Amino acid sequence: MEHTYQYAWMIPFVPLPVPMLIGVGLLFVPMATKKLRRMWAFPSVLLLSIVMIFSANLAIQQINGSSIYQYVWSWTINNDFSLEFGYLIDPLTSIMLILITTVGVMVLVYSDNYMSHDQGYLRFFAYMSFSNTSMLGLVTSSNLIQIYIFWELVGMCSYLLIGFWFTRPIAANACQKAFVTNRVGDFGLLLGILGLYWITGSFEFKDLFEIVNNLISTNGVNSLFVTLCASLLFVGAVAKSAQFPLHVWLPDAMEGPTPISALIHAATMVAAGIFLVARLLPLFTVIPYIMNLISLIGIITVLLGATLALAQKDIKRSLAYSTMSQLGYMMLALGMGSYRAALFHLITHAYSKALLFLGSGSIIHSMETIVGYSPDKSQNMVLMGGLTKYMPITKTAFLLGTLSLCGIPPLACFWSKDEILNDSWLYSPIFAIIACSTAGLTAFYMFRIYLLTFEGPLNVHFQNYSGKKNSSFYLISIWGKEGPKTINKNFRLSTMNNSERASFFSKKTYSDGNVRNMTRSFITHFGNKEIFPYPHESDNTMLVPLLVLVFFTLFVGFIGIPFDQGGMDFDILSKWLTPSINLLHPNWNNSVDWYAFVTNAIFSVSIAYFGIFIASLLYGPVYSSFQNLELINFFVKMGPKRILWDKIINVIYNWSYNRGYIDSFYARAFTRGIRGLAELTHFFDRRVIDGITNGVGVTSFFVGEGIKYVGGGRISSYLFLYLFYVSIFLLIYYFLNL
């Protein structure tokens, strides 16, 4: 076993030859490299698969042996300062290695077909392989300074991947927004690392935990300063994992290709923040205020992400806010000290969200090939509907991912989310109520995505179901407060021929305000892309990763079922995490009260089904059988109640549609504020600083010119002026001393 651990240092470097060889090939033999571009997918998948197999072997040894292995070597030694590099293999590392490699392999296989028509195919695989290298180096790091190095590399790769289509202004702005927002967190992380080094004199995790714990217990350090340093470390995780208030970059990151979105949201960038907090949790647990801060930020992010997802029409943005909310659940669990529940949800969410994003990529890939569908319309759920008939495999996979994220048993996310909800009741009833309510919102907006995309006839949302203008909820939740302009009651897009459909989509009457308002060159093709009159199922190379992720979504949750009966322990996750949990909770016991578990499970599942029921009423095929949404009008009659209902819906819709007004606030407070401050500083520099300097010169010039004419060369004139000024000064001195 130790022999296997000795070669673990190679894990981050195995995928590295791919970007290096692609770079060398493009530099020296660009034509040959570009002609053979499709072959580079094979070494990318092969090398990461090797890491995946090795990581699986390490994980099995971790489960069976429950051991921790660390190896370090000195890099710089100078007097009392010693900087060491190394690698650490423990349960947290092995979990992250499994997630990064399994999801990464699926994304790479999927990307071979998805990006086949893109001119940046080679650049894409170079970025992806280097991103995997950076993330693998991050999770195997043995100290804070090493984590920071790979942390910055992950941020750089995310910048390159989000801005992959950099010729589109909106994509360039998105990657800059992500980069600047994360710089705020990274600066805080750096300050926190330096502060802890000043306190402890070490970057190593074990030394940090022991020294800080001893100093706090003996009052040997200023508690306020330690709290500040720990808070700065947490700021880095807040930015990287898109926690409030540094979450604003996440929905804009959807401007990158969909496989990149899947990788970022499942196993790389956003998971890095959760990993950092989990790694430093033994430090945070001895600082109560930090644990309270982590749980508070987590619960705010849970609720905020769910409410912002309610009215989004871009399918990827909706999933992005879903990721934000689920990351909030993980952060909440870490703040409550539920280390096992947080990592369990990290695992289950990674596979479910990767499935959903790759499923959305399959949808977008299909919609872009329809006659009349421009790239700006291919992600708008309002322009979808009825895809079940044309994409049954994608539909089934997407439905299973949706059910898992809603917390429906026995799918993966049910087990982990239910555990977090159970722990929240023990931690704070207020937090528990918010977390449970958000679980219902999650079921609502996830099924809204599914129903708008797959159910009903094709483009059913162009029809005027009610035939009247007073169907307020439909108009608000689908079109906004003003509703569609003029729509024929009997109109059905699916009955059009190709030329009619193209003519229809060329009209600006039906443009959607939430779709990007700038045209974009979505794909640069080598040749013409095949055009279809209707959506179609994706190729096998895109469907196989979906089916593999479906398998994980169905069964990965069973590794954490707290089931111990008849001498057989089925809770693999607890056994896997035993060394880390014992470090945090020496008296930890994983015994489960099955009555309480089943009771809470019934409660949480009931909330999820209620959210699904409401979504089905408002967005499912069932509401087409009610003229003017008669079911809703039955409960909400005309009059003051109806007016109040409309106002509530308008407030909720506007809050979600406008991203909680947080982006607008940042634009005014920071962007415009900093720009105004810069203009004021520029004015002060030009008019005051330069004005004083130039004024002195000009004054000297004119004074010199004036004095030049006074001097006539006569000594008597000079003597007269001298006596005149002396007399004036003497008079002033005399009157001042009266």
C-alpha positions in Angstrom: 0.0 0.0 0.0 2.8 2.4 0.9 4.4 1.5 -2.4 1.4 2.8 -4.2 1.3 6.0 -2.2 4.9 6.8 -3.2 3.9 7.3 -6.8 1.0 9.6 -5.9 3.2 12.6 -6.6 2.7 12.0 -10.4 -1.0 12.4 -10.3 -1.1 16.2 -11.2 1.5 15.8 -13.9 0.0 12.9 -15.9 -2.5 15.1 -18.0 0.2 17.8 -18.5 1.8 16.4 -21.7 -1.3 17.1 -23.7 -1.3 20.9 -23.4 2.5 20.9 -23.7 2.5 18.8 -26.9 -0.3 20.8 -28.4 1.6 24.0 -27.8 4.8 22.7 -29.2 2.9 21.3 -32.3 1.2 24.6 -32.9 4.5 26.4 -32.6 6.6 24.3 -34.9 4.2 22.3 -37.1 0.9 24.2 -37.0 -0.5 22.8 -40.2 0.1 19.2 -39.4 -1.2 19.7 -35.8 -4.4 21.3 -37.0 -5.0 18.6 -39.6 -4.7 15.9 -36.9 -6.6 17.9 -34.4 -9.3 15.2 -33.7 -6.6 12.8 -32.5 -5.8 14.9 -29.4 -9.0 13.9 -27.7 -7.7 10.4 -27.4 -4.5 11.1 -25.3 -6.5 13.6 -23.2 -9.0 11.0 -22.3 -6.4 8.2 -21.9 -4.1 10.1 -19.5 -7.0 11.3 -17.3 -8.4 7.8 -17.3 -5.0 6.5 -16.0 -5.3 9.0 -13.2 -8.9 7.9 -12.6 -7.8 4.3 -12.2 -4.9 5.2 -9.9 -7.3 7.4 -7.9 -9.8 4.6 -7.6 -7.0 2.3 -6.3 -6.0 4.9 -3.7 -9.7 5.3 -2.6 -10.1 1.6 -2.2 -6.9 1.5 0.0 -8.3 4.5 2.0 -11.5 2.6 2.6 -9.8 -0.6 3.6 -6.9 0.9 5.5 -8.3 4.2 6.8 -4.8 5.7 6.7 -3.3 9.1 5.9 -0.1 9.4 3.9 2.0 12.6 3.5 5.4 13.1 1.9 7.2 16.4 1.8 10.6 17.6 0.7 12.4 20.9 1.3 12.4 23.4 -1.5 13.9 26.5 0.1 15.8 26.7 3.4 17.1 30.0 4.7 18.0 30.4 8.4 14.7 29.8 10.3 12.6 29.8 7.1 11.8 26.5 5.4 9.4 26.1 2.5 8.4 22.5 1.8 6.5 21.0 -1.1 4.8 17.6 -1.0 1.5 15.8 -1.3 -1.1 14.6 1.1 -3.3 11.5 0.5 -6.3 11.3 2.9 -10.0 10.7 2.6 -10.7 14.2 1.4 -8.0 14.1 -1.2 -9.2 10.7 -2.5 -12.8 11.9 -2.8 -11.8 14.9 -4.8 -9.5 12.8 -7.0 -12.4 10.5 -7.8 -14.8 13.4 -8.6 -12.3 15.3 -10.8 -11.2 12.3 -12.8 -14.6 10.6 -13.4 -16.4 13.8 -14.3 -13.4 15.0 -16.2 -13.2 11.9 -18.4 -17.0 12.1 -19.1 -16.7 15.7 -20.1 -13.7 15.1 -22.4 -15.5 12.2 -24.2 -18.6 14.4 -24.6 -16.5 17.4 -25.8 -15.0 15.5 -28.7 -18.3 15.6 -30.5 -19.7 18.8 -29.0 -16.6 20.9 -30.0 -15.9 19.0 -33.3 -17.0 21.9 -35.5 -15.3 24.6 -33.5 -12.1 26.2 -34.8 -10.7 26.3 -31.3 -10.9 22.5 -30.8 -7.1 22.1 -30.0 -7.1 25.1 -27.7 -10.2 23.7 -25.9 -8.5 20.4 -25.1 -5.2 22.1 -24.1 -7.1 24.3 -21.6 -9.2 21.4 -20.3 -6.1 19.2 -19.7 -4.2 22.0 -18.0 -7.3 22.8 -15.8 -7.4 19.1 -14.7 -3.7 19.3 -13.9 -4.2 22.4 -11.8 -7.2 21.0 -9.9 -5.4 17.7 -9.2 -2.4 19.6 -7.9 -4.7 21.7 -5.7 -6.4 18.7 -3.9 -3.1 16.8 -3.4 -1.3 19.8 -1.9 0.2 19.4 1.6 0.4 23.0 2.7 -1.3 26.4 2.3 1.3 28.0 0.1 1.2 25.1 -2.4 -2.6 25.3 -2.4 -2.4 29.0 -3.2 -0.1 28.3 -6.2 -2.5 25.8 -7.7 -5.5 27.9 -6.6 -4.3 30.7 -8.9 -3.7 28.2 -11.7 -7.3 27.0 -11.4 -8.4 30.6 -11.5 -6.3 31.3 -14.6 -7.7 28.2 -16.4 -11.3 29.2 -15.5 -10.6 32.6 -17.0 -9.4 31.0 -20.2 -12.3 28.5 -20.4 -15.1 31.0 -19.6 -13.7 33.4 -22.2 -13.1 30.6 -24.7 -15.1 32.4 -27.4 -13.2 35.6 -26.6 -14.3 37.3 -29.9 -17.8 37.7 -28.4 -17.8 40.8 -26.3 -20.2 39.2 -23.8 -17.9 36.2 -23.3 -14.9 38.5 -22.9 -16.8 40.5 -20.3 -17.9 37.3 -18.5 -14.3 36.0 -18.0 -13.1 39.4 -16.9 -16.0 39.5 -14.3 -15.1 36.1 -13.0 -11.4 37.0 -12.9 -11.9 40.3 -11.0 -14.4 38.8 -8.6 -12.1 36.0 -7.7 -9.2 38.4 -7.3 -11.1 39.8 -4.3 -11.3 36.4 -2.7 -7.7 35.4 -3.7 -6.3 38.6 -2.1 -8.1 37.8 1.1 -6.8 34.2 0.9 -3.3 35.4 0.5 -3.6 37.8 3.5 -5.0 35.0 5.6 -2.2 32.6 4.7 0.4 35.3 5.6 -1.3 36.1 8.8 -1.4 32.5 9.9 2.2 32.1 9.0 3.1 35.1 11.2 1.3 33.5 14.1 2.5 29.9 13.7 5.6 30.1 11.5 4.4 27.2 9.3 2.3 26.6 6.2 1.8 22.9 7.0 -1.8 21.9 7.9 -0.9 19.7 10.8 1.3 22.3 12.4 -1.3 25.0 11.8 -4.0 23.1 13.5 -1.9 22.1 16.5 -0.3 25.5 17.1 -3.4 27.6 16.7 -5.4 25.2 19.0 -2.7 25.4 21.7 -2.4 29.2 21.4 -6.2 29.7 21.7 -6.5 27.4 24.6 -3.7 29.1 26.5 -4.7 32.7 25.4 -1.3 33.0 23.8 -2.6 34.9 20.7 -5.0 37.7 20.1 -8.3 36.0 19.3 -9.5 39.0 17.2 -6.4 38.6 14.9 -6.9 34.9 14.6 -10.5 35.4 13.7 -9.5 38.0 11.1 -7.0 35.6 9.5 -9.5 32.8 9.4 -12.2 35.1 7.9 -9.8 36.1 5.2 -9.1 32.4 4.4 -12.9 31.9 4.1 -13.2 34.9 1.8 -11.1 33.0 -0.8 -13.6 30.1 -0.6 -16.6 32.4 -0.8 -15.4 33.8 -4.1 -14.3 30.5 -5.6 -17.5 28.6 -4.7 -19.8 31.5 -5.6 -21.2 32.2 -2.2 -23.0 35.5 -1.3 -21.9 38.2 -1.8 -19.2 37.2 -4.4 -21.5 34.9 -6.4 -22.1 37.4 -9.3 -19.6 35.8 -11.6 -21.2 32.4 -11.7 -24.2 32.9 -14.1 -22.1 34.9 -16.5 -19.6 32.0 -16.6 -22.2 30.2 -18.7 -20.9 32.1 -21.7 -18.3 29.4 -22.1 -19.0 26.1 -24.0 -21.4 23.8 -22.1 -18.8 21.1 -21.3 -16.8 23.8 -19.5 -19.9 24.7 -17.5 -20.3 21.1 -16.6 -16.7 20.7 -15.4 -16.6 24.0 -13.5 -20.0 23.4 -11.7 -19.4 19.7 -10.9 -15.8 19.0 -10.0 -13.3 21.9 -10.4 -13.6 25.6 -9.7 -16.7 25.8 -7.5 -15.7 22.6 -5.7 -12.3 24.1 -4.8 -13.9 26.5 -2.3 -15.8 23.7 -0.6 -12.6 21.6 -0.5 -10.6 24.5 1.1 -13.2 25.0 3.9 -13.3 21.2 4.5 -9.5 21.0 4.6 -9.3 23.9 7.1 -12.3 22.8 9.1 -10.1 21.6 12.1 -8.8 25.2 12.2 -12.2 26.8 11.9 -13.9 24.6 14.6 -11.7 26.2 17.3 -12.9 29.6 16.3 -16.7 29.7 17.0 -17.4 33.0 15.2 -16.0 31.6 12.0 -18.2 28.5 12.1 -21.2 30.8 12.6 -20.1 33.0 9.7 -19.7 29.9 7.4 -23.2 28.6 8.3 -24.7 32.1 7.9 -23.2 32.7 4.5 -24.3 29.2 3.5 -27.9 29.6 4.4 -28.1 33.0 2.7 -26.6 31.5 -0.5 -29.1 28.6 -0.3 -32.1 30.8 -0.3 -30.7 33.5 -2.7 -29.6 31.0 -5.3 -33.0 29.3 -5.3 -35.0 32.5 -5.6 -32.8 33.8 -8.4 -33.4 30.6 -10.4 -37.2 31.0 -10.4 -37.7 33.3 -13.4 -34.6 32.6 -15.5 -35.3 31.6 -19.1 -31.7 30.6 -20.1 -31.4 26.9 -19.3 -27.7 27.2 -18.3 -28.2 30.2 -16.1 -31.0 28.4 -14.3 -28.7 25.5 -13.6 -26.0 27.9 -12.6 -28.2 29.4 -9.8 -29.1 25.9 -8.9 -25.4 25.1 -8.4 -25.1 28.2 -6.3 -27.9 27.1 -4.0 -26.6 23.6 -3.6 -23.1 24.9 -2.8 -24.8 26.9 -0.1 -26.1 23.6 1.3 -22.6 22.3 1.5 -21.3 25.4 3.1 -24.1 25.3 5.6 -23.3 21.8 6.5 -19.6 22.7 7.0 -20.6 25.6 9.2 -22.7 23.3 11.3 -19.8 20.9 11.7 -21.5 18.2 9.5 -18.3 17.3 7.7 -19.7 14.0 6.4 -22.9 15.5 5.1 -21.1 18.3 3.2 -18.8 15.9 1.4 -21.6 13.5 0.8 -23.6 16.2 -0.9 -20.5 17.3 -2.8 -20.3 13.8 -4.3 -23.9 13.3 -5.2 -24.4 16.9 -6.5 -21.3 16.6 -8.7 -22.6 13.7 -10.7 -26.2 15.0 -10.8 -25.2 18.5 -11.9 -22.7 17.1 -14.5 -25.6 15.0 -15.9 -27.8 18.1 -16.1 -25.3 20.3 -17.7 -24.3 17.7 -20.3 -28.0 17.1 -20.9 -28.5 20.8 -21.4 -25.6 20.8 -23.8 -27.2 18.0 -25.8 -30.4 20.2 -26.0 -28.5 23.3 -27.0 -26.5 21.3 -29.6 -29.8 20.0 -31.1 -31.6 23.3 -31.0 -28.8 25.1 -32.9 -29.4 22.8 -35.9 -33.1 23.7 -36.3 -34.1 25.9 -39.2 -34.6 29.4 -37.9 -33.0 28.9 -34.5 -30.1 31.3 -34.0 -27.6 30.6 -31.2 -29.3 33.4 -29.1 -32.5 31.3 -29.1 -31.0 27.9 -28.5 -30.7 28.3 -24.7 -34.0 30.0 -24.1 -36.4 27.5 -22.5 -39.4 29.5 -23.7 -38.5 28.6 -27.3 -38.3 24.9 -26.5 -41.0 22.4 -25.4 -42.0 19.1 -26.8 -38.5 17.7 -27.0 -39.5 14.4 -25.5 -40.6 13.1 -28.9 -37.3 14.0 -30.5 -34.7 13.4 -27.7 -36.0 10.6 -25.5 -32.6 9.5 -24.2 -31.6 13.0 -23.3 -35.1 13.6 -21.8 -34.8 10.5 -19.5 -31.3 11.4 -18.4 -32.3 15.0 -17.7 -35.4 13.9 -15.8 -33.3 11.6 -13.5 -30.9 14.4 -12.8 -33.8 16.7 -12.1 -35.4 14.2 -9.7 -32.1 13.6 -8.0 -31.5 17.4 -7.4 -35.1 17.7 -6.1 -34.3 15.1 -3.4 -36.6 12.3 -4.6 -35.6 8.9 -3.3 -33.7 6.7 -4.0 -31.7 9.0 -6.3 -28.3 10.3 -5.1 -29.0 13.8 -3.8 -31.9 12.6 -1.7 -29.6 10.9 0.8 -27.1 13.8 1.2 -29.6 16.6 1.2 -31.8 14.9 3.7 -28.9 14.4 6.0 -28.1 18.2 5.8 -31.8 19.0 6.5 -31.8 16.7 9.5 -28.6 18.3 10.9 -30.0 21.8 10.4 -32.9 21.0 12.8 -30.4 20.2 15.5 -28.3 23.3 14.7 -30.9 26.1 14.3 -34.7 25.8 13.7 -34.6 29.1 11.7 -31.9 27.7 9.4 -33.8 24.4 9.2 -37.0 26.2 8.1 -35.1 28.2 5.4 -33.3 25.1 4.2 -36.5 23.0 4.0 -38.4 25.8 2.2 -35.5 26.1 -0.3 -35.8 22.3 -0.9 -39.4 23.0 -2.1 -38.2 25.9 -4.3 -35.5 23.6 -5.7 -38.1 21.1 -6.8 -40.2 23.9 -8.3 -37.6 25.6 -10.4 -35.9 22.3 -11.5 -39.2 20.9 -12.7 -39.9 24.2 -14.3 -36.8 23.7 -16.4 -37.7 20.2 -17.3 -41.4 21.0 -18.2 -40.5 24.1 -20.3 -37.9 22.1 -22.1 -39.4 18.7 -22.7 -43.1 18.7 -22.2 -46.0 20.0 -24.3 -46.0 20.4 -28.1 -43.0 22.0 -29.8 -42.8 25.7 -28.9 -46.0 25.5 -27.1 -45.3 28.7 -25.2 -45.9 30.8 -28.3 -49.6 29.9 -28.0 -52.1 32.1 -26.1 -53.6 29.6 -23.8 -56.2 31.8 -22.2 -57.1 34.0 -25.2 -57.4 36.9 -22.7 -55.0 39.4 -21.3 -55.8 39.0 -17.6 -54.0 35.7 -17.1 -51.5 37.5 -14.8 -49.4 34.6 -13.6 -48.8 33.2 -17.0 -47.9 36.5 -18.4 -45.6 37.3 -15.6 -43.9 34.0 -15.2 -43.3 33.5 -18.9 -43.3 36.8 -20.7 -42.9 39.5 -18.0 -45.4 42.1 -16.9 -46.4 43.3 -20.3 -46.9 39.8 -21.8 -46.6 38.9 -25.5 -47.6 41.6 -28.0 -50.0 39.9 -30.4 -50.2 36.2 -30.7 -52.7 34.2 -32.7 -54.8 32.0 -30.4 -54.6 29.1 -32.9 -51.0 29.5 -33.7 -48.7 26.5 -33.6 -45.1 26.7 -34.7 -44.9 23.0 -35.2 -47.3 23.2 -38.2 -45.1 25.7 -40.1 -42.8 24.7 -42.9 -39.2 25.5 -42.9 -39.5 28.9 -44.7 -42.3 30.0 -42.5 -40.4 29.0 -39.4 -37.3 31.0 -40.6 -39.5 34.0 -41.4 -41.1 33.8 -38.0 -37.9 33.7 -36.1 -36.5 36.6 -38.0 -39.1 38.9 -36.5 -38.1 40.9 -33.4 -41.6 40.9 -32.0 -41.0 37.7 -30.1 -37.5 38.5 -28.9 -37.0 37.6 -25.2 -35.5 40.2 -22.8 -33.6 37.6 -20.8 -31.7 36.3 -23.8 -28.4 38.0 -24.5 -29.0 41.2 -26.3 -25.9 40.9 -28.4 -25.4 38.6 -31.4 -22.7 36.1 -31.0 -20.7 33.9 -33.2 -21.4 30.7 -31.3 -19.4 28.3 -33.4 -16.9 28.8 -36.1 -17.3 25.9 -38.5 -15.0 23.9 -40.7 -17.6 23.6 -43.5 -21.3 23.7 -43.2 -23.2 22.2 -40.3 -26.1 20.0 -41.1 -29.5 21.7 -40.6 -32.6 19.8 -39.4 -36.3 20.9 -39.5 -36.8 19.5 -36.0 -34.7 18.7 -32.9 -32.8 15.4 -33.0 -31.0 13.1 -30.5 -27.3 13.7 -30.0 -24.5 11.4 -31.3 -23.4 8.3 -29.3 -20.2 10.0 -28.1 -22.4 12.6 -26.4 -25.0 10.1 -25.1 -22.5 7.6 -23.6 -21.3 10.1 -21.0 -24.9 10.9 -20.1 -25.7 7.2 -19.6 -22.6 6.7 -17.4 -23.6 9.8 -15.3 -27.1 8.4 -15.0 -25.6 5.3 -13.5 -23.8 7.4 -10.9 -26.9 9.5 -10.2 -28.9 6.4 -9.6 -26.4 4.5 -7.3 -23.7 6.8 -5.9 -26.0 7.8 -3.0 -26.0 4.3 -1.6 -22.4 4.7 -0.5 -23.6 7.0 2.3 -26.8 5.2 3.5 -26.3 5.0 7.3 -27.4 1.3 7.4 -25.8 -1.1 9.8 -27.7 -4.3 10.4 -26.9 -7.9 11.0 -23.2 -7.1 11.5 -22.9 -5.7 7.9 -21.9 -2.0 7.6 -23.2 -0.5 4.3 -22.1 3.0 5.2 -19.0 3.1 3.0 -18.7 6.8 3.2 -18.4 6.9 7.0 -15.8 4.2 6.9 -14.0 6.1 4.2 -14.0 9.4 6.1 -13.3 7.9 9.6 -9.7 9.4 9.9 -10.9 12.9 9.0 -14.0 12.7 11.1 -12.1 11.4 14.1 -9.8 14.4 13.8 -12.8 16.8 14.0 -15.0 14.8 16.4 -13.0 12.3 18.5 -16.1 10.9 20.1 -18.0 10.6 16.8 -20.7 7.9 16.5 -22.5 7.2 13.2 -25.4 5.4 14.8 -28.7 6.5 13.3 -32.2 6.8 14.8 -34.1 5.2 12.0 -37.5 6.5 13.2 -36.2 10.1 13.1 -34.6 9.5 9.8 -37.7 8.1 8.1 -39.9 10.9 9.7 -37.6 13.6 8.4 -37.3 11.9 5.0 -41.1 11.9 4.6 -41.2 15.6 5.5 -38.5 16.6 3.1 -39.8 14.4 0.3 -43.3 15.8 0.8 -42.0 19.4 0.4 -40.2 18.3 -2.8 -43.4 16.8 -4.2 -45.3 19.9 -3.3 -42.8 22.0 -5.3 -43.1 19.6 -8.3 -46.9 19.7 -8.0 -46.9 23.5 -8.2 -44.5 23.5 -11.1 -46.7 21.0 -12.9 -49.8 23.2 -12.5 -48.1 26.3 -13.8 -45.8 25.0 -16.5 -46.9 21.4 -17.2 -49.2 20.1 -19.9 -52.0 19.9 -17.3 -52.5 23.7 -17.3 -53.4 23.7 -21.0 -56.7 22.0 -20.1 -57.7 25.0 -18.0 -58.9 28.0 -19.9 -57.2 31.1 -18.5 -55.7 29.1 -15.7 -59.1 28.5 -14.1 -57.6 26.4 -11.3 -55.6 29.4 -10.1 -58.5 31.8 -10.7 -60.7 29.5 -8.6 -58.4 30.1 -5.6 -57.6 33.7 -6.4 -60.8 35.6 -7.3 -61.0 39.0 -8.9 -60.8 41.9 -6.5 -58.3 43.0 -3.8 -57.0 39.5 -3.4 -56.2 39.2 -7.0 -54.5 42.5 -7.0 -52.4 41.5 -4.0 -51.6 38.2 -5.7 -50.4 40.1 -8.9 -48.2 42.4 -6.8 -46.6 39.4 -4.9 -45.9 37.6 -8.2 -44.5 40.8 -9.8 -42.2 41.3 -6.8 -40.9 37.7 -6.9 -40.6 37.7 -10.7 -38.7 41.0 -10.8 -36.4 40.0 -7.9 -35.5 36.8 -9.7 -35.4 38.2 -13.2 -33.1 41.1 -12.2 -30.8 38.8 -10.1 -31.9 40.2 -6.8 -30.7 43.7 -8.0 -27.3 42.7 -6.7 -25.5 43.1 -10.0 -27.1 46.5 -10.5 -26.0 47.5 -7.0 -22.4 46.4 -7.7 -22.4 48.3 -11.0 -23.5 51.5 -9.3 -21.6 51.2 -6.1 -18.3 49.8 -7.4 -18.0 50.1 -11.1 -19.5 53.6 -11.4 -18.2 54.6 -8.0 -14.6 53.5 -8.8 -14.9 55.2 -12.2 -16.2 58.4 -10.6 -13.4 58.3 -8.1 -10.9 57.8 -10.9 -12.3 60.8 -12.8 -12.2 62.9 -9.6 -8.6 61.9 -9.0 -7.8 62.7 -12.6 -9.4 66.1 -12.2 -7.5 66.8 -9.0 -4.2 65.7 -10.5 -4.7 67.9 -13.6 -6.3 70.9 -12.1 -4.8 71.0 -8.6 -1.4 69.2 -8.5 -0.4 70.2 -12.1 -2.2 73.5 -11.6 0.0 74.4 -8.6 3.2 73.4 -10.4 2.3 75.2 -13.6 1.0 78.2 -11.6 4.3 78.6 -9.8 6.1 78.6 -13.1 3.7 81.0 -14.7 3.8 83.3 -11.7 7.6 83.3 -11.6 7.6 84.2 -15.3 5.3 87.2 -14.9 6.9 88.4 -11.7 10.3 88.2 -13.5 8.9 90.1 -16.4 7.4 92.8 -14.2 10.6 93.2 -12.1 12.6 93.4 -15.3 11.0 96.8 -16.2 11.4 98.1 -12.6 15.2 97.7 -12.7 16.7 100.8 -14.4 20.3 100.5 -13.2 20.0 103.5 -10.8 21.3 102.9 -7.2 19.0 105.7 -5.9 15.9 103.9 -7.2 17.0 100.6 -5.6 17.7 102.4 -2.3 14.3 104.1 -2.4 12.4 100.8 -2.9 14.4 99.1 -0.2 13.6 101.8 2.3 9.9 101.8 1.2 9.4 98.1 1.8 11.3 98.2 5.1 9.1 101.0 6.3 6.0 99.0 5.4 7.2 95.9 7.3 8.1 98.0 10.4 4.6 99.5 10.4 3.0 96.1 10.2 5.2 94.8 13.0 4.4 97.9 15.1 0.6 97.5 14.8 0.8 93.8 15.5 2.5 94.4 18.8 0.2 97.1 20.1 
